[in-house]
Amino acid sequence: MTRHIPTLFEGRRVRISQWLVVAIVLLALVIDGVDVALLSFVTPLIVRDWGVDQVLFAPALAAAVVGMALGASAGGWLGDRYGRKPVLVLSTLSFGMATAVASMAEGVGSLTVLRFLSGLGFGAATPTGFALVAEWLPARFRPRAIGLLTISAPLGGLLGAALTLAFLPALGWRGCFILCGCVTIMLGLVMLAWLPESISYLFQRNRFAKAQAEMRRIAGIEIPEDAMQAAEPDESATTSSGRPSIFTRELLRLNLGAQVTFFAIGFVIYAVSSWLPTVLTTAGLSLADAIRGALFSSILAILGALVSVSLIDIWGSRKMLLITILASFVFFLAIFIILFTGAALHHEGVKWLLFLSIGLSGGTTGGATSTMYSVLAFGYPLDRRATGLGFGVMAARTGGLVTILASGFLLRMGGPEAAPYFMAILIALAVAAVAAFIIDRHIPAAQLQSRGGCTQ
């Protein structure tokens, strides 16, 4: 029965309250992005204050990524089982409190534990937030909303840089952690008071009166009386304990293809965000040029995510995914060739061609990420959507963790040209392109206006 509820939205005007659900979840994820980026911005100050070596600080930087991977997997499953709103609210409050308490850390060990806890909260918030937004919008708007949510991490990084510059002189690094944590906690309380629960979850628990009230409050829709009946469990989609599972034969190709694609894309994105400035400066460019290249990549990643969700309607998700992955391959190859020849050091025009290639690579990888989130929101059944999204996010974070652990070694092997580093990126993109063909639940081209997809 729950797979018919979202069809009530089709053909109706989307109300402001529905878009407000999107805005609140987006704000929570953006603040998460600020929180994740904050440590990297203040690391030099902490290292100086504590008198520790930067190498010994690496566990604190990696702890949040490990927490995000585990939190995404557990959070998606918990959201489907216990409700998406409580998991989203608790995860937001938990990473807010962990961030605020991090201001009192006195050593790398305690900071590492607190960053891990922050990562757990952020990881759990992502799949439950995506799933909740997807459920409260018609199918024709769902990819655009998912695209908006995917810009939260790069947008949070940009805002984090701006806020750090603005508040660091007055508050210090400890004050910045307190400010970020308190803002997050306040938003969590707003979410607790206003955010609606998943309609599918309410119906699975036979809480029909609550579901009716939420539909009236948010969407202004009355659920028909003949829909007020308990959902019939899909026996082919349940485990031996009777609970819905994503590990079924019908979802095998989606599980395999999506996780491999997400892992590969996550590897590439973290390779750029974590190591690109080092690669550029090692190749002979100035620190200012390295920062400029990273900025171009972040800005175009946001634009790429927004553009891709509009083009999915025209091309469908498989073609969109292949175009963005193959374009990324070309742009990263161009970056390597320019750095290998050293032409950017001697010709200003070539240097700007390098910046353009870096920016476009960010745009295409951002577009690929946005497309993959839309595929998961479309492909997984509604009652298992948060679990499926969490599984995908975990794969992406795992790819990022592998990058953090391996890229330093690859750069050390490659010298100033960083050939092994770029070779790993190109191989990851080739793997992602192949995995896109494994997925059998792509969004079809030019059909979102007329149908809700297989997950309804």
N, C-alpha and C positions, 0 to 999 in steps of 0.2 A: 504494500500500500504506500509505503514511504517513497517509492520511486515515482509516484504520480503527484506528490505535493508540489515540487518545483514547477510543474507545468501550469499551475495556477498563476504564475507570474507572467507567462508568455502572452504577448499581445497587449499588455497593460503598461501604463506609464510608470516608470520607476520613481518612487517617492523620495523626497529629500532624506527621510529617515533611513531608507535603504542605503543611500550614498553615504550617510553618516556612519553606518556600520563599517563601510570601506575606509572612511577617513580615520576613524578611531583605531582600527587595526593597523592601517598604514603608519599612523603616528607612533604606535607602540613599536613597530618594527624599525622605524627610522631611529627612534631613541635607542633601541637595541644596537643599531649600527653605530651610533655615536659612542655608546658604551664600549663596544668591541674595539673601535678605533682609538679610543681615548688612551689606552695603555701604551700603544705604539708611539703616540705623540709625546707622552710625558716620560717615556723610558729613559732618555738621556738625563733628565733631572733626578729620577729615582736612583739610577746607577751612580750618579755623582754624590747624592745625599748618603747613600748606604755604603759607598766605597767598594762596590762589587764589580767583578769583571762582566762584560756584556755577555760572554759565553755562558756564564752561570745564570744569567737572567733568561736564557732561552726557554726553560720549562714554564716560566710564568707566561710567556708569549704563546706557547703551544697549548697551555692548559685550557684556555677558552675554546679552542678548536676541538679538542677532545671532548669537552663537555657538550659542545653543540652537536657533535655527531651522535653521542649517546642520548642527549636530550631530545633530538629530533625523532629518533626511532621510538623511544619510550613515550614521548609526548603525543605523537600521532595515535598510537595504540590506546593510550589513556583517554584521549579526546573522543575516540569512537566508543569507548566502553563506559566512561563516566560523564560524558558531556563536554562539548568543546568550550563552552563559556567558562566553567570552573577551572579547567586546565589552563586556558589562556590567561585568566585572571591570576591564578596562583603562580604561573610561570613568570608573569610580568612583575608581580610583587616580589618574588624570590630573587630575580636578578637585580631588581632595584635595591633590595636590602643588602645583597651581597656586594653590589657596587659601592654603596654607602659605607659599609663596614670595611671595605678595602682601604678606605682612607686612614684606618688605624693600624694597617699592617706595618710591621717593623722589620720584616725580613723576607727573603725570596720564598721561603717555604710557606709562610702564612698567605702571602700574596698569590702564590700558585694555587693553593686550595680555594681561595675566594674567587679567583678567576675561573677555576673549574666549575664552581657552583653557579657563577654568572652565566657561563656557557651552557650549563644544563637548562637554565631558565630560558635563555634566548633560543636554544635549539627546540625546546618544547613549544614555544610560542609560535614558531614559524609554520609548521604544518597545521596546527589547530586554527590559527588565524586565517590561513589560505582557505581551508575547508569551510570555515564559517562564512567568509565573504562569498565564496562560490555558491553556497546554498541560498543566500538571500538575494540573488540577482537572477534575472532571466538569462537563458543561454546566450543570447545575442550580445550581452554585455560582459559575460563572464571572462573571456580572454583579455579584454581591456582592463578589467579590474585586477586580474592576476598580474598583468603587465605592470600596473601601477605598484603592486606590492613588491615586485621583484626589484624595483629601483631603490628599495629601502636601505639596503646595505651600502651601495655606492653613495647615495644621498646622505646617509648617516655619516659616512667617512668625510664627505665634504663639509657637512655641518660641524662635525667634530673638530676638524682643523680650524674652522672659523671661530667656534666657541672657545677652543683652547687658546687661540691667539687673544681673544677678547677678555677672558676671565683668568688666565693663568697668572698674569702679573699681580693681580689683586688677591686671588684666592690660593695660589700655589697648587701643586698637583693634588694634595689631599683635599683641598676645597673643591676642586673640579670633580673629584669622585663623589663628594657629598652632594654637590649640586645635581649631578646627573642621576644619582640614586634617588634623591628626594623627588625630582620631577617624575621619574619612572613610577615611584610608589603612588604619587598623586594620580597619575593616569590610570594605574591599576584600580584605584578606588572608584574612579569615574566609570571604568569598564564594569566593575562589580555592580554599580548602581543602575546602569542604563543598558548595557549591551544585551542583546537577545540571545537565547539559547538556540541550538540547532533544532529545527522542526523535526527532522528525521529521528533524532535522538529522543525527543519527547514522545513521538508516536511509538517508537520501539518500547518505551517504558509505559505505554498506555496512559500518558498524561495529556489527554485530549483537551481538557479545559485550559490548561496552561498553553498548549500549542495554539488553540483558537485565540486566546488573549494576545499572544505574541504576534500572530499574523495580523490581527486587527491593529495593534499598536504600531508595528513597523511598516507593513505593506498595505494596510487598509483593506484586507481581503477576508471574506468569510469562507471557512472551509465547509464544503457541502456535507450535509448530514450523512450521506452514504459513504463518505470517506472516513467517518468516525468509527473505525473498527481496528482491532489489533492487527499489526503487520504479520503476515505469514512468513516465517523464516525460509530462506532459500537453502534447502538441504545440501545442494551441490557446493555451496559457498561457506559451509560451516565445518568446524573441527569436530573431533570426537566428543568434545565437551559441549557442543551445540552452539559455540560462539562463532560469529562471522570471521572469516580469515581472508587475507589477500593471497595466501599460498594455495591457490587452486589451479586446476588445469586450464580453465578459461583465461586466467590472468598470467599464465606462465611467460608468454612472449613479452607482455607489457612489463612484468617484473624484471626479466633478464635484460631486455633492451634499454629500459629506462634507467636502471641502476648503473649499467656500464656507461651509458651516455653521460649521466650525471657525474659519475666518478671522473671520467675523462675531462669534462668541461670544468669541474671543480679543480682538478689538477692544474689546468691551464690558467684559470682565473687567479688562483693563489700563487702560481709561479710569477705572474705579472705583479700582483699587489705586494708580494713579499720581497721579491728579488730584482724587479726591473731597475730601480734606482741604482742598485749595486752593479748590475750588468752594464748600465750606461756609463757610470763613472769609471768602472774598470776598463771600459773600451776607450777612455780618454776624454769623455765629455765632462763638463763642469757639473757641480752639484745643482746649480740653478737649472741647467738644461735637463738634468735627470728629474727634478721635481716638475718641470714643465711637461715632460713626457708623461709622467704619472698622472698629472692633472688632466691632460688631454684624454687619456685612457678612461679615467673615471667619469668625466663629463659625457663622452660619447657612449659609454656603457649605459648611462641613464637614457640617452636619446635612442639608442639601439633597442632597448627593452620596450620603450613606448611605441616605436615605429613597427616593430615586429608583430605586435599583437593586432595591429590594424591590417597588416599584410597577410596574416593567417586567414582572414576572411576570403582573400582573393586566391591565395595559392594553396591553402591547406597546410597543416603542421609539418607533414613529412618534407614537402618541397622547401618550406621555410627553414626547417632545421638543417637540411642539406646545404642550402644556399649560405646560411650564416656560418656553418662549420667550414665549408670549402673556402669561403671568403677569408675566414680567420687564418686558414692554412696559408693562403697566398700572402696575406699581410705579414704574418710572422716570418715567412720565408724572405720577404722583402726587408724586414728589419735585420735579419741575420746577414743578408748579403751586404747591406749598407754598412753594418758594423764590421763585417769581415774585411771589406775593402778599405775601411778607414776614411771613406770619402767625406763623411759628415764632419770630420775634423778640419777639413781644408776648404770646403765649399758650403757657403751659407744656404744655398738653394737645396743642396742634398740634405743638410741638417733639417730643414723644414719638411722635406719629403719623408725623413725619418719620423719626425713628430706626427705627420699625417698618417703614416703607416701604423704607428703606435696607437693613435686615437681611433682609427678605423678598426684595428684589431680589438680594442675595447668595445666598440660599438657592436661588432658582429658577435663577440662572445656574450655580451649582454643580451643581444637578441636571441641567441641560442638558449641561454638560461631561461629567459622569459617564455620562449616557446615550449621548453620542456615542462615548466610548471603548468602551463595551460594544458599540455597533453595529459599530465597526471590528473588534473582537476576534471578533465573530460573523460578520461579512460577508466578510472576506478569507480565502482559502484558507490552510491551516495553513503551507504552505511559503513563503508570501509575507506572513504576518501582520505580522511586525516591520517590513517595508518599508511596508506599508499604514498601520500605526500611526505610523511615522516621518513619512510624508507628511502625515498629519493633524496631528501635533504641529507640524510645520514651518509648516503653514497657520495654526495658532493663534498661534504665536510671531510670524509675519509680521504678523498682525492686531495683535498687541501692539506691534510696532515701529512700525507706522503710527500707532497711538494716541499713542505717546510723541512721535513727530515732529510730529503734527498737532494734538493737543489743546491745546497751549500757544497755538497760533495761533487756534484756535477760541474759547478762553477770552478771549483778548485782543479778539476781535471782538465778543463777546457782552456784555461788561460784567458787573455783579454778578448778573444773572439767568442768564447762561451759556446762553442759548437755542441758539446754534449747536452747543455741546457736547452738549446733550441731544438736539437734533435728529439729530445724527450717531449717537448711541446708538440712538434709536428706529428710524432707517433701517436700521442694522445688524441689529437684531432682526427687522425685517420681512423683510429679505433671508434671514436664517437660517430663518425660518418657511417661506418659499417653497422654499428649498433642501432642506428636510426631505422635501418631496414628490418631489424628484428621486431620492433614495436608494431603490433597489429591493431592498435586502437588510436590511430591518429585522428586529428580533427579534419573532417573533409572540407574541401574548398567550397565556398559559396553556398553552404548549407546551414550555417549557424542561424541565419535569419528565419529559417523555416522549421528547424527541428532542434530539440534539446540535447541530442546526442545519446549515446548508449548508456550514460550514467544516470538517466533520469529515473 
